[in-house]
Amino acid sequence: MIVVVLLYSAIRMLPRFLAGFMAYLSPAQVKKAMDDDEHLCLLDVRTPAEFATEPGHIPGATNVPLSELKVRLERDDALRKYRDSLVITVCRTDTRAAFAAWVLRRHGFTRPRVMSGGMSAWTDDGFPITRVATFGKGNSHR
């Protein structure tokens, strides 16, 4: 039983380990960056179904599921134009977002950040959400 718990903990910590020196932003810091009209890309890496349903998603977020991120980075100029901009990755908690930030870093992005606590923390803090389904075709914030 102890081995299972240790293995589970190691798997949960792997994205944070891979992210290495990745910076984490609190939901309040993300909201401030959005309010300050900073040129950023808010990248929600959950599945389209998660993005569209409870608890919803952050207005202006772009949905690129983690499973599609590498391919989209190689083919999608809309994402590559943010290579030197602030790119904030979001998921339900922050595990997938940390892995996504690591992938972004490996693809030459200079300012990837992870929203700590993910959508769970965002909604706990009472920040705005939307439930409009865009299924992978969201808009980046500015």
C-alpha positions in Angstrom: 0.0 0.0 0.0 2.8 2.4 0.8 4.4 1.7 -2.5 1.2 2.6 -4.3 0.8 5.9 -2.4 4.5 6.8 -3.1 4.0 5.9 -6.8 0.8 8.0 -7.0 2.6 10.9 -5.3 5.5 10.7 -7.7 3.3 10.7 -10.8 1.3 13.7 -9.5 4.6 15.6 -8.9 6.2 14.7 -12.3 4.8 17.7 -14.2 6.0 20.1 -11.5 9.4 18.4 -11.6 9.5 18.7 -15.4 8.5 22.3 -15.3 11.6 22.9 -13.3 12.0 26.6 -12.8 8.5 27.3 -14.2 6.8 30.2 -12.5 3.3 29.8 -11.0 0.8 32.6 -10.8 -2.1 32.8 -8.4 -5.6 33.3 -9.9 -5.5 36.9 -8.5 -2.2 37.5 -10.4 -3.7 36.1 -13.6 -6.8 38.3 -13.2 -4.6 41.3 -12.6 -2.6 40.6 -15.8 -5.9 40.3 -17.7 -7.3 43.5 -16.2 -4.0 45.4 -16.9 -4.6 44.5 -20.6 -1.2 42.8 -20.8 -0.6 41.0 -24.1 -1.0 37.4 -23.0 -2.4 34.1 -24.1 -4.5 32.2 -21.6 -4.2 28.6 -22.7 -6.7 26.1 -21.2 -5.3 22.6 -21.7 -8.3 20.6 -20.6 -10.4 18.5 -22.9 -13.1 20.3 -25.0 -15.8 18.7 -22.8 -14.2 20.0 -19.6 -13.7 23.4 -21.1 -17.4 23.7 -22.1 -18.9 22.3 -18.9 -18.6 22.7 -15.1 -17.0 24.8 -13.8 -16.7 26.5 -17.2 -13.6 28.4 -18.4 -12.0 31.8 -18.0 -13.4 34.3 -20.5 -10.9 34.8 -23.4 -9.2 31.5 -22.8 -8.1 29.4 -25.8 -8.8 25.7 -25.5 -5.9 23.5 -26.7 -6.2 20.1 -25.1 -2.8 18.9 -23.7 -3.0 15.8 -26.0 -3.0 18.2 -29.1 -0.6 20.8 -27.8 2.6 19.6 -29.5 0.9 19.2 -32.9 -0.8 22.6 -32.6 2.5 24.3 -31.7 4.1 22.9 -34.9 1.2 23.9 -37.2 -0.6 26.8 -35.6 0.8 30.3 -36.2 -1.8 31.7 -33.9 0.0 30.0 -30.9 3.5 30.6 -32.1 2.9 34.4 -32.3 2.9 34.3 -28.4 6.4 32.8 -28.3 7.8 35.9 -26.4 4.5 36.8 -24.6 3.1 35.8 -21.3 1.4 32.4 -21.8 -0.6 31.2 -18.8 -1.6 27.6 -18.8 -4.7 26.4 -17.0 -6.3 23.1 -16.3 -8.6 21.8 -13.5 -6.0 21.8 -10.8 -2.5 22.6 -12.2 -1.0 19.2 -13.1 -1.7 19.2 -16.8 -1.0 23.0 -17.0 2.5 22.4 -15.5 3.2 19.8 -18.1 1.9 22.1 -20.9 4.2 24.9 -19.7 7.1 22.5 -19.9 6.1 21.6 -23.5 5.9 25.4 -24.3 9.3 26.0 -22.9 10.7 23.1 -25.0 9.2 24.7 -28.1 11.0 28.0 -27.5 8.3 30.0 -25.5 10.1 32.4 -23.2 7.4 33.3 -20.7 5.1 30.3 -19.9 3.4 30.4 -16.5 1.1 28.0 -14.7 -2.0 29.2 -12.9 -1.7 27.5 -9.5 -4.7 25.6 -8.4 -6.3 25.8 -11.9 -10.0 26.3 -12.4 -10.7 25.0 -9.0 -8.8 27.9 -7.4 -10.2 30.4 -10.0 -13.8 29.5 -9.1 -13.0 29.3 -5.4 -11.8 32.9 -5.6 -15.0 34.0 -7.3 -13.5 35.2 -10.6 -15.7 35.2 -13.7 -16.3 32.1 -15.8 -18.2 31.3 -18.9 -19.7 28.1 -20.1 -20.0 28.9 -23.8 -18.7 25.9 -25.7 -16.1 26.7 -28.2 -14.6 23.2 -28.6 -11.0 24.1 -29.4 -11.6 27.4 -31.1 -11.4 29.8 -28.2 -10.0 33.3 -28.4 -6.8 34.4 -26.8 -7.1 37.4 -24.5 -5.8 40.2 -26.7 
